[in-house]
């Protein structure tokens, strides 16, 4: 019988008779380690809530805008909050081997073509970014083609494995992908980004996203699977079979977020998970987009518990799995516009709502400043 190597570790009991604890079994490979995620600043949130009561409006009359403003204050540690100076969208691009099973209405070549479209400024995300004052960055994590050096510095591989029959990537690749996402978040925050949005681009990527969400929420495939890019009934059946088979492979590693990403996601999604977790560690608020980004967020919360306190859900897409993931994260979407494009488009559409929450909390006059009587006068 093949035996695993013996590992010894010392326990700190404070006793003079300390002995090594012996465990047997194979030594596990190194795992990405995230520090604990501190919550946004509670005293500042309370100060913002108190300021809301002093503004020239009936208490609570701005509804959810008030809670959003308080949250942004807490994230910034400032009351009143500051207007966003550099909101930034990062699109994680990657191909997926499972697209070869006919789970998408579009061929895989579209991923490369859309990356070029982003770079030339012609996509929906570019148009929405222009009107909301955000900027857009594209990163090639796993596009199945050679791309410009300016976007491929963090590339992990060309395409990810077909997760219905094989692992998405190797252990080293998933570790590298998570590290790439963390590095990208650091690059953006260090460059002055004060609000981040993760976008996605990859034909077939709603399939691994659905696998992750259905696995982590313990849902049946048929409950979670949507139409993605607009597949017909035959395509939906193929997608259902692929999700079912991938979930069988994913279930044994459900409780290990790194292994789950390795087996059932893609390098782009793993990088997104690292990006979202690191953004929280860097105390930078994030607007989540659709089903693919929210699938990465589910895993990011397992990697770095508490990260979700730094996120808001920009919208609810038409994908059933998106609702399952939002429910698991206990996030209420800001918008419901039946969007299903991805790219960061839903999050960007919600950005003006956050900007309005900041403006009302920061720029409105108080009753005292304006000489307006309160209900107690």
C-alpha positions as CSV (number, residue, x, y, z in Angstrom):
1,X,0.0,0.0,0.0
2,X,1.3,3.5,-0.9
3,X,1.8,5.6,2.2
4,X,1.6,9.3,2.5
5,X,4.5,11.3,3.9
6,X,4.4,12.0,7.7
7,X,4.1,15.6,8.7
8,X,5.0,17.0,12.1
9,X,3.8,20.2,13.6
10,X,4.4,21.7,17.0
11,X,1.6,22.9,19.1
12,X,1.9,25.8,21.5
13,X,0.4,24.8,24.8
14,X,2.8,26.6,27.0
15,X,3.8,23.3,28.7
16,X,7.4,22.2,29.3
17,X,6.4,18.8,28.0
18,X,5.4,19.9,24.5
19,X,5.6,17.1,22.0
20,X,5.1,17.1,18.3
21,X,1.7,16.3,16.9
22,X,2.0,13.7,14.2
23,X,-0.4,13.6,11.3
24,X,-0.3,11.3,8.3
25,X,-1.3,11.7,4.8
26,X,0.0,13.5,1.7
27,X,1.1,17.1,2.3
28,X,-1.4,19.4,0.6
29,X,-0.2,21.9,-1.9
30,X,0.1,25.5,-0.8
31,X,-3.2,27.5,-0.8
32,X,-3.7,31.2,-1.3
33,X,-4.0,32.9,2.1
34,X,-6.1,36.0,2.6
35,X,-6.0,38.1,5.8
36,X,-9.2,38.7,7.7
37,X,-11.5,41.3,6.1
38,X,-12.5,44.1,8.4
39,X,-16.0,45.5,8.0
40,X,-16.6,49.1,6.8
41,X,-16.2,51.6,9.6
42,X,-19.3,51.4,11.9
43,X,-18.8,54.7,13.8
44,X,-18.6,56.5,10.4
45,X,-21.8,54.7,9.3
46,X,-23.5,55.9,12.4
47,X,-22.4,59.4,11.9
48,X,-23.7,59.3,8.3
49,X,-27.1,58.0,9.6
50,X,-27.2,60.8,12.1
51,X,-26.4,63.3,9.3
52,X,-29.3,61.9,7.2
53,X,-31.7,63.0,10.0
54,X,-30.3,66.6,9.8
55,X,-30.8,67.1,6.0
56,X,-33.6,69.1,4.6
57,X,-36.0,66.2,4.0
58,X,-38.3,64.0,6.0
59,X,-36.4,61.2,7.7
60,X,-36.1,58.2,5.4
61,X,-37.7,60.0,2.4
62,X,-34.8,59.1,0.1
63,X,-35.3,55.4,0.8
64,X,-32.5,53.1,-0.2
65,X,-30.3,56.0,-1.3
66,X,-29.9,56.8,2.4
67,X,-28.6,53.3,3.3
68,X,-26.3,53.4,0.3
69,X,-24.9,56.8,1.3
70,X,-24.3,55.5,4.8
71,X,-22.5,52.4,3.4
72,X,-20.3,54.5,1.1
73,X,-19.4,56.7,4.1
74,X,-18.4,53.7,6.1
75,X,-16.3,52.3,3.2
76,X,-14.5,55.6,2.9
77,X,-14.3,56.3,6.6
78,X,-15.5,59.8,5.9
79,X,-18.7,61.6,6.7
80,X,-19.9,63.2,4.5
81,X,-18.6,60.9,1.8
82,X,-16.5,62.0,-1.1
83,X,-17.6,61.9,-4.7
84,X,-16.0,59.0,-6.6
85,X,-12.9,60.4,-8.3
86,X,-11.9,57.3,-10.3
87,X,-14.4,54.6,-10.7
88,X,-12.8,51.8,-12.7
89,X,-14.1,48.8,-14.6
90,X,-11.8,45.8,-15.1
91,X,-13.0,43.2,-17.7
92,X,-11.6,39.7,-17.2
93,X,-11.5,37.9,-20.5
94,X,-11.2,34.2,-21.0
95,X,-12.3,31.3,-23.1
96,X,-13.9,28.1,-21.8
97,X,-13.5,24.6,-23.2
98,X,-17.1,23.7,-22.4
99,X,-18.2,26.1,-25.1
100,X,-17.3,23.3,-27.5
101,X,-20.3,21.4,-26.2
102,X,-22.7,23.8,-27.8
103,X,-23.7,25.7,-24.6
104,X,-23.6,29.1,-26.2
105,X,-25.4,30.8,-29.1
106,X,-22.1,32.3,-30.3
107,X,-18.8,30.7,-31.3
108,X,-15.7,31.0,-29.2
109,X,-14.0,33.4,-31.6
110,X,-16.3,36.1,-30.4
111,X,-14.3,36.4,-27.2
112,X,-11.2,37.6,-29.1
113,X,-13.3,39.8,-31.3
114,X,-15.1,41.5,-28.3
115,X,-11.7,42.1,-26.6
116,X,-10.8,44.1,-29.7
117,X,-14.1,45.9,-29.5
118,X,-13.5,46.9,-25.9
119,X,-10.1,48.2,-26.8
120,X,-11.5,50.3,-29.6
121,X,-14.3,51.7,-27.3
122,X,-17.2,50.2,-29.2
123,X,-18.9,47.9,-26.7
124,X,-21.8,48.6,-24.4
125,X,-19.5,48.8,-21.4
126,X,-17.5,51.6,-23.1
127,X,-20.7,53.6,-23.8
128,X,-22.0,53.2,-20.3
129,X,-18.6,54.0,-18.8
130,X,-18.4,57.3,-20.8
131,X,-21.8,58.5,-19.5
132,X,-21.0,57.5,-15.8
133,X,-17.5,58.9,-15.7
134,X,-15.8,55.5,-15.3
135,X,-12.8,54.1,-17.2
136,X,-12.4,50.6,-18.6
137,X,-9.5,48.2,-18.5
138,X,-9.4,44.8,-20.2
139,X,-7.2,41.9,-19.0
140,X,-6.6,38.7,-21.0
141,X,-6.6,35.9,-18.4
142,X,-7.4,32.9,-20.6
143,X,-8.3,34.1,-24.1
144,X,-7.7,31.3,-26.7
145,X,-5.6,33.6,-28.9
146,X,-2.6,35.8,-28.7
147,X,-3.5,39.4,-27.6
148,X,-1.7,42.6,-27.2
149,X,1.1,42.7,-24.5
150,X,-0.7,45.6,-22.9
151,X,-3.6,43.4,-21.8
152,X,-1.9,39.9,-21.5
153,X,0.6,40.6,-18.7
154,X,-1.4,38.4,-16.3
155,X,-2.4,35.7,-18.8
156,X,-2.6,32.2,-17.2
157,X,-3.3,30.0,-20.2
158,X,-5.2,29.8,-23.5
159,X,-8.8,28.8,-22.7
160,X,-9.8,26.7,-19.6
161,X,-10.6,23.0,-19.6
162,X,-14.0,21.7,-20.5
163,X,-15.3,21.3,-17.0
164,X,-17.9,18.7,-17.9
165,X,-15.2,16.2,-18.6
166,X,-11.9,17.6,-17.2
167,X,-10.6,20.1,-14.7
168,X,-10.6,23.8,-15.6
169,X,-6.9,24.2,-14.8
170,X,-4.0,22.8,-12.7
171,X,-3.5,23.7,-9.1
172,X,-0.6,26.0,-9.9
173,X,-2.7,27.7,-12.6
174,X,-5.5,28.4,-10.1
175,X,-3.1,29.7,-7.6
176,X,-1.6,32.0,-10.3
177,X,-5.0,33.1,-11.4
178,X,-6.1,34.1,-7.9
179,X,-2.7,35.9,-7.5
180,X,-3.3,37.7,-10.8
181,X,-6.6,39.0,-9.6
182,X,-5.1,40.2,-6.4
183,X,-2.3,41.9,-8.2
184,X,-4.8,43.6,-10.6
185,X,-6.8,44.9,-7.7
186,X,-3.7,46.3,-6.1
187,X,-2.6,47.9,-9.3
188,X,-6.0,49.7,-9.6
189,X,-6.2,50.8,-6.0
190,X,-2.6,52.0,-6.0
191,X,-3.4,54.0,-9.1
192,X,-6.2,55.8,-7.3
193,X,-9.3,53.8,-8.1
194,X,-11.9,54.5,-5.3
195,X,-14.7,52.3,-6.7
196,X,-14.2,49.0,-8.7
197,X,-16.4,47.0,-11.0
198,X,-15.5,43.6,-12.4
199,X,-16.7,42.7,-15.8
200,X,-16.6,39.5,-17.8
201,X,-16.1,38.4,-21.3
202,X,-15.9,34.8,-22.4
203,X,-18.2,32.7,-24.6
204,X,-19.6,29.9,-22.6
205,X,-18.7,31.5,-19.2
206,X,-22.3,31.3,-17.8
207,X,-21.9,27.5,-17.7
208,X,-19.1,27.4,-15.2
209,X,-20.7,30.3,-13.3
210,X,-23.9,28.3,-13.0
211,X,-22.0,25.2,-11.9
212,X,-20.3,27.2,-9.1
213,X,-23.5,28.8,-8.0
214,X,-25.6,25.7,-8.1
215,X,-22.9,23.7,-6.3
216,X,-22.5,26.3,-3.5
217,X,-26.2,26.9,-3.0
218,X,-27.0,23.1,-3.3
219,X,-29.4,23.7,-6.1
220,X,-30.5,21.4,-8.9
221,X,-29.2,22.3,-12.4
222,X,-32.6,22.8,-14.0
223,X,-33.4,25.5,-11.3
224,X,-30.2,27.4,-12.0
225,X,-29.7,27.2,-15.7
226,X,-30.7,30.2,-17.9
227,X,-30.5,31.0,-21.6
228,X,-27.1,32.8,-21.4
229,X,-26.5,34.5,-24.8
230,X,-29.9,33.4,-26.0
231,X,-29.7,29.6,-26.6
232,X,-32.6,27.7,-28.0
233,X,-34.2,24.7,-26.4
234,X,-31.7,22.2,-27.8
235,X,-28.9,24.5,-26.6
236,X,-30.5,24.6,-23.1
237,X,-30.6,20.8,-23.0
238,X,-26.9,20.7,-23.9
239,X,-26.1,23.2,-21.3
240,X,-28.1,21.3,-18.7
241,X,-26.1,18.2,-19.4
242,X,-22.8,20.0,-19.2
243,X,-23.8,21.7,-15.9
244,X,-25.0,18.4,-14.5
245,X,-21.8,16.6,-15.4
246,X,-19.6,19.4,-14.1
247,X,-21.5,19.5,-10.8
248,X,-20.8,15.8,-10.3
249,X,-17.1,16.6,-10.6
250,X,-17.4,19.7,-8.4
251,X,-19.3,18.3,-5.4
252,X,-16.4,16.5,-3.7
253,X,-14.5,19.8,-3.4
254,X,-17.4,22.1,-2.5
255,X,-15.9,23.1,0.8
256,X,-12.5,24.0,-0.6
257,X,-12.8,27.2,-2.6
258,X,-9.4,26.9,-4.3
259,X,-10.1,23.3,-5.4
260,X,-13.6,24.3,-6.5
261,X,-12.2,27.0,-8.8
262,X,-9.6,24.6,-10.1
263,X,-12.1,21.9,-11.0
264,X,-15.2,23.8,-12.1
265,X,-14.5,27.4,-13.0
266,X,-12.0,29.0,-15.4
267,X,-8.9,31.1,-15.0
268,X,-10.8,34.3,-15.6
269,X,-13.3,33.5,-12.9
270,X,-10.6,32.5,-10.5
271,X,-8.8,35.8,-11.2
272,X,-12.1,37.6,-10.6
273,X,-12.5,35.9,-7.2
274,X,-9.0,37.0,-6.2
275,X,-9.8,40.6,-7.4
276,X,-13.0,40.9,-5.5
277,X,-11.5,39.5,-2.3
278,X,-8.4,41.8,-2.6
279,X,-10.6,44.8,-3.2
280,X,-12.3,44.2,0.1
281,X,-9.0,43.8,1.8
282,X,-7.9,47.1,0.3
283,X,-11.1,48.7,1.7
284,X,-12.4,49.6,-1.8
285,X,-16.1,49.3,-2.5
286,X,-17.2,47.2,-5.5
287,X,-20.4,47.1,-7.6
288,X,-21.1,43.5,-8.6
289,X,-22.4,42.8,-12.1
290,X,-24.2,39.8,-13.4
291,X,-24.2,36.0,-12.9
292,X,-20.5,35.4,-13.8
293,X,-19.1,38.1,-11.5
294,X,-21.5,37.1,-8.7
295,X,-20.4,33.4,-9.1
296,X,-16.8,34.6,-8.5
297,X,-18.1,36.7,-5.6
298,X,-19.6,33.6,-3.9
299,X,-16.2,31.9,-4.0
300,X,-14.4,35.1,-3.0
301,X,-16.5,35.3,0.1
302,X,-15.3,31.8,1.0
303,X,-11.7,32.8,0.3
304,X,-12.0,35.9,2.4
305,X,-15.0,35.8,4.8
306,X,-16.5,39.2,5.3
307,X,-15.5,40.5,1.8
308,X,-19.2,40.8,0.8
309,X,-19.6,43.7,3.2
310,X,-17.6,45.8,0.7
311,X,-19.9,44.9,-2.2
312,X,-23.3,46.0,-3.5
313,X,-25.2,44.2,-6.2
314,X,-25.7,46.5,-9.2
315,X,-28.6,44.6,-10.8
316,X,-30.4,41.3,-11.0
317,X,-30.0,39.6,-14.4
318,X,-32.4,37.2,-16.1
319,X,-30.2,34.2,-15.2
320,X,-31.9,32.1,-12.5
321,X,-28.5,31.4,-11.0
322,X,-27.9,35.1,-10.4
323,X,-30.9,35.2,-8.0
324,X,-29.6,32.1,-6.2
325,X,-26.2,33.7,-5.7
326,X,-27.6,37.1,-4.5
327,X,-29.8,35.3,-2.0
328,X,-26.8,33.4,-0.7
329,X,-24.8,36.6,-0.3
330,X,-27.8,38.5,1.1
331,X,-27.4,41.3,-1.4
332,X,-30.4,43.2,-2.7
333,X,-29.9,44.4,-6.4
334,X,-30.2,48.1,-7.0
335,X,-31.8,47.6,-10.5
336,X,-33.9,45.0,-12.2
337,X,-33.9,45.8,-16.0
338,X,-33.8,42.3,-17.4
339,X,-30.2,42.8,-18.5
340,X,-28.0,39.7,-19.3
341,X,-25.0,41.1,-21.3
342,X,-22.2,41.0,-18.7
343,X,-19.1,43.0,-19.4
344,X,-19.9,45.1,-16.3
345,X,-22.9,46.7,-18.0
346,X,-25.4,46.2,-15.2
347,X,-23.0,47.4,-12.6
348,X,-22.2,50.5,-14.7
349,X,-25.9,51.2,-15.1
350,X,-26.2,51.2,-11.3
351,X,-23.2,53.5,-10.8
352,X,-25.2,56.7,-11.1
353,X,-27.4,55.5,-8.2
354,X,-24.4,55.3,-6.0
355,X,-23.3,58.7,-7.2
356,X,-26.7,60.1,-6.3
357,X,-26.4,58.5,-2.8
358,X,-23.1,60.3,-2.3
359,X,-24.4,63.6,-3.6
360,X,-27.5,63.8,-1.5
361,X,-25.6,62.9,1.7
362,X,-22.7,65.2,1.0
363,X,-24.2,68.2,-0.8
364,X,-27.7,68.7,0.8
365,X,-28.1,71.5,3.3
366,X,-29.0,70.7,6.9
367,X,-32.1,72.2,8.5
368,X,-29.8,74.5,10.6
369,X,-27.8,75.6,7.6
370,X,-30.9,76.4,5.5
371,X,-33.0,77.9,8.3
372,X,-35.7,75.3,7.6
373,X,-38.0,74.3,10.5
374,X,-38.0,70.7,11.6
375,X,-41.0,68.6,12.6
376,X,-40.0,69.3,16.2
377,X,-40.2,73.1,15.8
